[in-house]
Amino acid sequence: MRVLIVDDEVKITNVLSSYFEKNGDYTYITHTGESAIQIVDQVPLDMIILDLMLPDMAGEDICQYVKSNYDIPVIMLTAKISIDDKIKGFEMGADDYVVKPFHPKEILVRAERLLPDSHKKQIITLERLEIYKDERKVLINHQSTQFTPHEFSILLLLAENPKKVFSRDDIIQKIFGFDSDINPRIVDQHIKNIRKKMKEDYIQTVFGLGYKINEKVKQE
């Protein structure tokens, strides 16, 4: 599980990170809202632990941004205890809400319970398409289909974030790395190859913006 921990209290981020790392998870730590959004846009995440009271922006605004663009569970941390504050957090899209102080193990358990079954099984299902993340295998109509490593990574990136539109530059940064000197048209060729192998319109071109999973495709 790839977890982003956002809190302006260094002690809290360090303790939570330690618990998740010991559990075999990988953590990213930040103390500001601006850097949190940058990480969300650059790293495929499975979970976000988010403090509401950050120095540069409201946690509710970050949560709303995440939920508008990604399918990532968000656990809100706060010292606010009123029912109105909790309701506001859930209205912004929070999946869980924990009042400080708390025990780190509680956050770990809550995070694991929020993971969808498909993630626990490391399988993403889109109608007749099945993506096995650990095995890096793709089945279409229950038949194995071969993809190159880059094709698989691009398909997985889109499938894990079906609401998000990825530009060519986004895909290059996430798949090839920030320092890659790659012609953006290479992404178009990879998309073309993926579509040809899938034989169905799972990937949608958003004119002037990039690519995403077709809105008509149902995610199970």
N, C-alpha and C positions, 0 to 999 in steps of 0.2 A: 504494500500500500504506500503510495506517495502522498505525503501529508504536508500541507502548508500551515504553519503556525504563525499567527499574526497577533502580537501583543506588545505594547510599549514597555512592559515590565520584563527585563532581561531574565530575571530569576524564573518567571513562569515559563517563558519560551524554552529555557535550558532544561528545566525539569521535565516538561512535557516531551521535549525532543528525546531526552534520555530514556523515558519510558517507551516511546514508540520505537526507537532504535533497538532497544533490548528485545522488543517483540518481533524484530526482523523487518521493520518498516524503514522507509527512507524519508527524512524530513527536510523541509526548507523552512528557514526562520527569517522573519522580518519584523520590524518594529514600526513601520509606517504604512499608511494606506496606499500611497503612490507606488511604493516598491512591491506591495502585495499584488496590485493589479498587473504590474509588469511581469511578475512571476506567473500569475494565472494565465496571461496571454502567451507566455513563452514555454511553459512546462506542462505536460499532460499530468494532471493531478487526480487523485482519487478521493481526497478529503481535505476540507479546510476547517481549521480551528481559528475562530475570529473573535477578537475582542471588540466590543462596541465603541469603547472610548479610546480613540487613537489621537495622536497629536495633530495630524494634518487633515483628517477627514473622518466622517462618521462611519462606523462599522455597518450601519444599515445601508448606506449608499454602496459600499463595496459588495455586500450581500446581494443587493438588487442587481448590480452589474453582473455578478457571477451567474445569477439565476436567469438573467436575460440572454446570456450567451453560451452557457455551459450546463451540463448535467453533472454537477459536482455537489455532493452533500456538504452542508455548512452547519457547524456547531458554533453557536454564539456563546461567548463568555462575557459576563458583565457583573458589575457590583450593583446594578439597578435591580431592585427586587419587587417593584410594583407590578400589578397585573397588567396595567396599561403598557408598560415597557415590554413585557413579554408578548402581549398581543401584537404590538408594533413590530417586534422582531419576526414573529411568525408571518405577519402580513408581508414583510419584505422577502419572504421565501426561506427563512431559516428552517432547517430540518430538526434541530434540537436547540435547547436553551439552558445553559448552566450558570447558576449564580455563584459568584466567588464568596467565600473560599471553597475549594473543592479538592478532592483527592485525585491525583493524576491518573490513577488506575480507573477511576470512574469515566474519565474522558476517553481512555483507550477502549473500554467496554462499549461505551455509547457509539464511538466511531465504528467499531467492528459490526455493531448491530445495524448501522445505517447503510452499510455496503449492500448493494443489490445482490440477489442470488447469482445473477449472471457474472458479476465481478468475482464473487467467491469461487465460482467454478471456472473463472478465467475464460468465459465464453461470451461472445456477443452475438445475438441472433437478430437478423433483419430479414423478416419474412423467410425466403428460402435460402438465405445466406447465413452461414455459421462461421465465425472467426474464433479460432482457438489461440489465445494469446501466448500461453506458455510454449505450446508446440509450434507456434507460427505456421498454423495450418488453416486453410480455407476450404469449406465445403459449400458447394452450390447444388441444390437439389440432392443433397446427401452424397454428391460425387466430389472427390478431391480435385482441386484446381491449383495448378502451380503458379506462384507469383515470385518475382525476384525479391530480394530483401528490401529494396527501396519501395517497390510496388506494395508489398505487404505493409510496410511501416506507414505509407501514405493512407492506405485503405483503413488501417487500424486507427490512425489519428482522426480521420473523418467519422468513423463509426463510433468512437468513444465520445465524440462531441457533436451529435447530430444537429444541434441548433446553431452551431457556430459556422460562419463563413470564413474559410481560410484563403488568404491571398497567396500568390506564388511565393512572395517573400516569407510569409508565415511558415509555409511548408518547407522551404529551404532551411530556415533557421531551426525548425524543430526536427527535421529529418537528417539534414546534412551538417548542421552546426552553424554557429554564428559567423565563423571566419571563412566559410566556404565561398569560393569564387566560382559560382555556377550560373550559367545562363538561365534566367527564369523560364525560358521556353522548354527547358528540360522537364519541368513539372508538367507542362501540357502533354508532352510525349508520354510520360508515366501515366497520367490520367487516361490518355487515349488507349494505352495498352491494357490498363485495368478494365476499362469499359469493354474492350474487345473480348477479354477473357470471361467477363461476367455475363455478357450477352443480354443484360437487362439494365435499365436506366436507374441504377442505384445512386449514381453521383450526378448532382445537379450543378450546372454552371450558372453562377449568379453574375449577370453581365456587369462588367466594370469592377467587380469585387474579388471574385475567386470561385472556390468550389465548396460544396457542402453535400451532406446526404440528402437525397431527394425527399421533400416534405411528404410525398405520397407513400413513402416506405414506412411501414409500421415496425417499431422496435419492440421486441418482446422481452 
